[in-house]
Structures are given as C-alpha cells and as structure tokens.
Amino acid sequence: MNLYTVVFTREAEEQIAALYHYIAAVSSPTTAEHYTSAIITHCEEMHTVPNRGTKRDDVRKGLRITNYKRRVVIAFSVDDNALRVTIIGIYYGGQNFEAALESDDDFAPQ
C-alpha cells in the first residue's frame, strides 16, 4: 500500500488557527484544542485513503471536499503521481468555500 504525504497550505493552517481562537473565545481553550486537533487528525488520515470525499471539478479542477462532523468542509487535492494530499482550506459553519476557491488560484502547500 502506498502512503501519501498530507500537507497543509498556509491558508488552511491560518483557518485552523482562526477556528481555534474562535472556539477558545466562545467555549474554552481545551475544547478548541480537542476540536481543531481532531480536524487535523482527520486530514492526516487521508494518507491511507486520499481519494475520499466528493470531486468538485465544477468549482476548481482537481478539487475534492469532505466533511468533519457536518460542521467543517475540508477542501483538498490529490496528486497521485507525487503521492501527496494538499489540504487547501478548512471552512467552518457554512462558510462559502465555493466562492473562496473559485477566486483563489494559489493553493501551493507549505
């Protein structure tokens, strides 16, 4: 079995940090840590099954999306040649990921 490398774009890392700060402010730092860590783990688990989720070529060529607990949309792409999954963005609570991704062509990993 080939294992893929999972990488996060700078935007995805910033979105996770912003989500952490939001949850910490409205709930607690402990809750924020547990929730955001679980999202990161969910993303990292794509190393074994990278082509999960739904293809969304209608938004951007090569885009796939999956969800975490029905509240978070994880946007990503898969490069089968390089064995890499790139987490493009983390969108919480109904944020319009389609509009954000249609207008943002730069999603290079860190």
Residue pairs with C-beta under 8 A, 6 or more apart in sequence:
1 48
2 83
3 47
3 48
3 83
4 46
4 47
4 48
4 50
4 78
4 83
4 84
4 85
5 47
5 82
5 83
5 84
5 85
6 43
6 44
6 46
6 47
6 84
6 85
6 87
7 84
7 85
7 86
7 87
7 109
7 110
8 16
8 43
8 86
8 87
8 109
8 110
9 86
9 87
9 88
9 89
9 107
9 108
9 109
9 110
10 110
11 88
11 89
11 104
11 107
12 87
12 88
12 89
12 90
13 110
15 89
15 90
15 91
15 92
16 36
16 39
16 40
16 90
19 32
19 35
19 36
19 39
19 90
19 92
20 32
20 33
20 35
20 36
21 32
22 32
22 92
23 31
23 32
23 35
23 36
24 31
24 32
38 68
39 68
39 72
39 74
39 90
42 68
42 74
43 74
43 76
43 85
43 87
46 52
46 76
46 85
47 85
50 78
50 80
50 85
51 64
51 78
52 64
52 66
53 64
53 65
53 66
53 67
53 74
53 76
54 64
54 65
54 66
55 63
55 64
56 63
56 64
56 65
56 75
56 98
57 63
59 97
59 98
59 101
59 102
60 101
60 102
60 105
62 77
62 78
63 75
63 76
63 77
63 88
63 101
64 75
64 76
64 77
64 78
65 73
65 74
65 75
65 76
65 97
66 73
66 74
66 76
67 73
67 74
68 74
71 92
71 93
72 90
72 91
72 92
72 93
73 89
73 90
73 91
73 95
73 97
74 87
74 89
74 90
74 91
75 87
75 88
75 89
75 90
75 91
75 97
75 101
76 85
76 86
76 87
76 88
77 85
77 86
77 88
77 107
78 84
78 85
78 86
79 85
79 86
84 109
86 107
86 109
88 101
88 107
89 97
89 100
89 101
89 107
91 97
91 100
101 107
